Amino acid sequence: MKKILLLAAPLLIGAILNAHAEEPTPPDNSKIIWHTITVVDYKPGTLDAAKGFIQKFESASTKAGSPSPVIYWFESGKYDLVLTWKLKEEPATTDGIWSPAEDHLWWEALVAQEGSEEAARLLQANYKELIETSITNVSCKAN
């Protein structure tokens, strides 16, 4: 019996040592698509004005050749609109939210469209005045 235990003990110890969990492999971030998602609730009675501003912003995007957000208008619920922008790369942090004003070509197109930087800033300010609340989050989707 001692001989069996002496033979079985090293085999048992070897089996236990080889049974440890394999190290997890990090996710392949090259297959992840990053977006910002913004939901907007406009002040009562301002929806048509907001749509007019958005058309101007989209026109500047077209002229600049920069991507426009995907826009969904809600028919029910608290919010009026959801905007999603595909990000070119992973954000440094989820707090680093991209906005179209950060796109230099888009801004130049908006300034040209509106006639001056002051007019473009005023357009943005007037649009922001229509917003009751908005929330922006960064999200990702596996490709």
ROTI-270459 format. One record per residue (C-alpha): residue number from 0; chain; x, y, z. Coordinates in nm, 4 decimals. Example, Ala and Ser with C-alpha at 12.3 -4.5 7.8 and 13.67 -1.06 7.14 Angstrom:
2
num: 0; cadena: A; x: 1.2300; y: -0.4500; z: 0.7800
num: 1; cadena: A; x: 1.3670; y: -0.1060; z: 0.7140
This chain:
143
num: 0; cadena: A; x: 0.0000; y: 0.0000; z: 0.0000
num: 1; cadena: A; x: 0.2927; y: 0.2338; z: 0.0787
num: 2; cadena: A; x: 0.4342; y: 0.1741; z: -0.2689
num: 3; cadena: A; x: 0.1027; y: 0.2691; z: -0.4313
num: 4; cadena: A; x: 0.0841; y: 0.5889; z: -0.2230
num: 5; cadena: A; x: 0.4456; y: 0.6770; z: -0.3069
num: 6; cadena: A; x: 0.3687; y: 0.6305; z: -0.6751
num: 7; cadena: A; x: 0.0262; y: 0.7974; z: -0.6704
num: 8; cadena: A; x: 0.1291; y: 1.1031; z: -0.4633
num: 9; cadena: A; x: 0.3578; y: 1.2577; z: -0.7306
num: 10; cadena: A; x: 0.0985; y: 1.1841; z: -0.9999
num: 11; cadena: A; x: -0.1731; y: 1.3532; z: -0.7952
num: 12; cadena: A; x: 0.0455; y: 1.6567; z: -0.7205
num: 13; cadena: A; x: 0.1396; y: 1.6840; z: -1.0910
num: 14; cadena: A; x: -0.2246; y: 1.6684; z: -1.1934
num: 15; cadena: A; x: -0.3178; y: 1.9415; z: -0.9462
num: 16; cadena: A; x: -0.0351; y: 2.1684; z: -1.0644
num: 17; cadena: A; x: -0.1296; y: 2.1236; z: -1.4303
num: 18; cadena: A; x: -0.4996; y: 2.1874; z: -1.3630
num: 19; cadena: A; x: -0.4609; y: 2.5629; z: -1.2890
num: 20; cadena: A; x: -0.6771; y: 2.7954; z: -1.4943
num: 21; cadena: A; x: -0.5323; y: 2.9326; z: -1.8156
num: 22; cadena: A; x: -0.4533; y: 3.3015; z: -1.8232
num: 23; cadena: A; x: -0.7335; y: 3.5048; z: -1.9811
num: 24; cadena: A; x: -0.6600; y: 3.6511; z: -2.3200
num: 25; cadena: A; x: -0.7192; y: 4.0245; z: -2.3552
num: 26; cadena: A; x: -1.0037; y: 4.1259; z: -2.5851
num: 27; cadena: A; x: -0.9242; y: 4.2193; z: -2.9444
num: 28; cadena: A; x: -1.0034; y: 4.5929; z: -2.9426
num: 29; cadena: A; x: -0.9584; y: 4.6132; z: -3.3191
num: 30; cadena: A; x: -1.3025; y: 4.4542; z: -3.3542
num: 31; cadena: A; x: -1.4766; y: 4.7089; z: -3.1313
num: 32; cadena: A; x: -1.6664; y: 5.0036; z: -3.2782
num: 33; cadena: A; x: -1.6947; y: 5.3093; z: -3.0514
num: 34; cadena: A; x: -1.9845; y: 5.5573; z: -3.0565
num: 35; cadena: A; x: -2.1139; y: 5.8511; z: -2.8648
num: 36; cadena: A; x: -2.4855; y: 5.8408; z: -2.8030
num: 37; cadena: A; x: -2.6711; y: 6.1584; z: -2.7098
num: 38; cadena: A; x: -3.0371; y: 6.1797; z: -2.6135
num: 39; cadena: A; x: -3.1988; y: 6.5232; z: -2.6224
num: 40; cadena: A; x: -3.5142; y: 6.6616; z: -2.4672
num: 41; cadena: A; x: -3.6067; y: 6.9992; z: -2.6210
num: 42; cadena: A; x: -3.8003; y: 7.2700; z: -2.4433
num: 43; cadena: A; x: -4.1738; y: 7.2598; z: -2.5222
num: 44; cadena: A; x: -4.2638; y: 7.4172; z: -2.8554
num: 45; cadena: A; x: -3.9059; y: 7.4265; z: -2.9921
num: 46; cadena: A; x: -3.8938; y: 7.1022; z: -3.1907
num: 47; cadena: A; x: -3.9400; y: 7.2637; z: -3.5347
num: 48; cadena: A; x: -3.6720; y: 7.5230; z: -3.4623
num: 49; cadena: A; x: -3.4366; y: 7.2450; z: -3.3471
num: 50; cadena: A; x: -3.4938; y: 7.0575; z: -3.6736
num: 51; cadena: A; x: -3.3999; y: 7.3728; z: -3.8667
num: 52; cadena: A; x: -3.0729; y: 7.4066; z: -3.6743
num: 53; cadena: A; x: -2.9932; y: 7.0400; z: -3.7256
num: 54; cadena: A; x: -3.0418; y: 7.0805; z: -4.1025
num: 55; cadena: A; x: -2.7810; y: 7.3590; z: -4.0970
num: 56; cadena: A; x: -2.5391; y: 7.1416; z: -3.8967
num: 57; cadena: A; x: -2.5910; y: 6.8508; z: -4.1388
num: 58; cadena: A; x: -2.5354; y: 7.0824; z: -4.4357
num: 59; cadena: A; x: -2.1994; y: 7.1857; z: -4.2883
num: 60; cadena: A; x: -2.1100; y: 6.8187; z: -4.2389
num: 61; cadena: A; x: -2.1887; y: 6.7462; z: -4.6029
num: 62; cadena: A; x: -1.9793; y: 7.0408; z: -4.7235
num: 63; cadena: A; x: -1.6899; y: 6.9392; z: -4.4967
num: 64; cadena: A; x: -1.7103; y: 6.5748; z: -4.5967
num: 65; cadena: A; x: -1.7283; y: 6.4860; z: -4.2292
num: 66; cadena: A; x: -1.9628; y: 6.2228; z: -4.0940
num: 67; cadena: A; x: -2.3060; y: 6.3257; z: -3.9783
num: 68; cadena: A; x: -2.4638; y: 6.1586; z: -3.6808
num: 69; cadena: A; x: -2.7298; y: 5.8949; z: -3.7212
num: 70; cadena: A; x: -3.0484; y: 6.0652; z: -3.6029
num: 71; cadena: A; x: -3.3614; y: 5.9065; z: -3.4593
num: 72; cadena: A; x: -3.6671; y: 6.1124; z: -3.3651
num: 73; cadena: A; x: -3.8677; y: 5.9614; z: -3.0815
num: 74; cadena: A; x: -4.2435; y: 5.9345; z: -3.1080
num: 75; cadena: A; x: -4.2865; y: 5.8492; z: -2.7398
num: 76; cadena: A; x: -4.1019; y: 5.8813; z: -2.4122
num: 77; cadena: A; x: -3.9192; y: 6.1647; z: -2.2373
num: 78; cadena: A; x: -3.6660; y: 6.2439; z: -2.5097
num: 79; cadena: A; x: -3.7206; y: 6.3919; z: -2.8534
num: 80; cadena: A; x: -3.4052; y: 6.2823; z: -3.0305
num: 81; cadena: A; x: -3.1118; y: 6.0429; z: -3.0179
num: 82; cadena: A; x: -2.7878; y: 6.1114; z: -3.2063
num: 83; cadena: A; x: -2.5108; y: 5.8569; z: -3.2541
num: 84; cadena: A; x: -2.1642; y: 5.9334; z: -3.3874
num: 85; cadena: A; x: -1.9172; y: 5.6643; z: -3.4829
num: 86; cadena: A; x: -1.5781; y: 5.7486; z: -3.3332
num: 87; cadena: A; x: -1.2632; y: 5.7056; z: -3.5420
num: 88; cadena: A; x: -1.0764; y: 5.5469; z: -3.2522
num: 89; cadena: A; x: -1.1181; y: 5.4327; z: -2.8951
num: 90; cadena: A; x: -1.1632; y: 5.7294; z: -2.6626
num: 91; cadena: A; x: -0.8816; y: 5.7885; z: -2.4119
num: 92; cadena: A; x: -1.1450; y: 5.7814; z: -2.1391
num: 93; cadena: A; x: -1.5193; y: 5.7487; z: -2.1409
num: 94; cadena: A; x: -1.5283; y: 6.1066; z: -2.0136
num: 95; cadena: A; x: -1.3625; y: 6.2337; z: -2.3329
num: 96; cadena: A; x: -1.6770; y: 6.2870; z: -2.5324
num: 97; cadena: A; x: -1.6393; y: 6.3932; z: -2.8936
num: 98; cadena: A; x: -1.8551; y: 6.6679; z: -3.0291
num: 99; cadena: A; x: -1.8856; y: 6.7912; z: -3.3856
num: 100; cadena: A; x: -1.7340; y: 7.1276; z: -3.2870
num: 101; cadena: A; x: -1.4047; y: 6.9434; z: -3.2347
num: 102; cadena: A; x: -1.3924; y: 6.8495; z: -3.6024
num: 103; cadena: A; x: -1.1915; y: 7.1291; z: -3.7611
num: 104; cadena: A; x: -1.3201; y: 7.0750; z: -4.1165
num: 105; cadena: A; x: -1.6792; y: 7.0741; z: -3.9964
num: 106; cadena: A; x: -1.6256; y: 7.3963; z: -3.8035
num: 107; cadena: A; x: -1.4682; y: 7.5669; z: -4.1054
num: 108; cadena: A; x: -1.7649; y: 7.4610; z: -4.3200
num: 109; cadena: A; x: -2.0124; y: 7.5915; z: -4.0625
num: 110; cadena: A; x: -1.8261; y: 7.9250; z: -4.0413
num: 111; cadena: A; x: -1.8273; y: 7.9554; z: -4.4222
num: 112; cadena: A; x: -2.1968; y: 7.8627; z: -4.4365
num: 113; cadena: A; x: -2.2956; y: 8.1139; z: -4.1673
num: 114; cadena: A; x: -2.0611; y: 8.3904; z: -4.2865
num: 115; cadena: A; x: -1.8380; y: 8.4299; z: -3.9790
num: 116; cadena: A; x: -1.7130; y: 8.2575; z: -3.6651
num: 117; cadena: A; x: -1.9372; y: 8.4829; z: -3.4586
num: 118; cadena: A; x: -2.2431; y: 8.3768; z: -3.6601
num: 119; cadena: A; x: -2.1466; y: 8.0072; z: -3.6277
num: 120; cadena: A; x: -2.1012; y: 8.0423; z: -3.2502
num: 121; cadena: A; x: -2.4356; y: 8.2246; z: -3.2276
num: 122; cadena: A; x: -2.6027; y: 7.9445; z: -3.4253
num: 123; cadena: A; x: -2.4671; y: 7.6872; z: -3.1792
num: 124; cadena: A; x: -2.5654; y: 7.9003; z: -2.8793
num: 125; cadena: A; x: -2.9190; y: 7.9488; z: -3.0119
num: 126; cadena: A; x: -2.9501; y: 7.5747; z: -3.0718
num: 127; cadena: A; x: -2.8312; y: 7.4961; z: -2.7186
num: 128; cadena: A; x: -3.0971; y: 7.7338; z: -2.5810
num: 129; cadena: A; x: -3.3648; y: 7.4990; z: -2.7190
num: 130; cadena: A; x: -3.2388; y: 7.2044; z: -2.5128
num: 131; cadena: A; x: -3.4115; y: 7.1248; z: -2.1853
num: 132; cadena: A; x: -3.1800; y: 6.8326; z: -2.1025
num: 133; cadena: A; x: -2.9372; y: 6.6069; z: -2.2826
num: 134; cadena: A; x: -2.7205; y: 6.3118; z: -2.1855
num: 135; cadena: A; x: -2.4174; y: 6.1860; z: -2.3766
num: 136; cadena: A; x: -2.2494; y: 5.8523; z: -2.3198
num: 137; cadena: A; x: -1.9708; y: 5.6585; z: -2.4892
num: 138; cadena: A; x: -2.0569; y: 5.3059; z: -2.5959
num: 139; cadena: A; x: -1.8915; y: 5.0228; z: -2.7822
num: 140; cadena: A; x: -2.0092; y: 4.7371; z: -2.9955
num: 141; cadena: A; x: -1.8174; y: 4.4265; z: -3.0958
num: 142; cadena: A; x: -1.7909; y: 4.4054; z: -3.4712
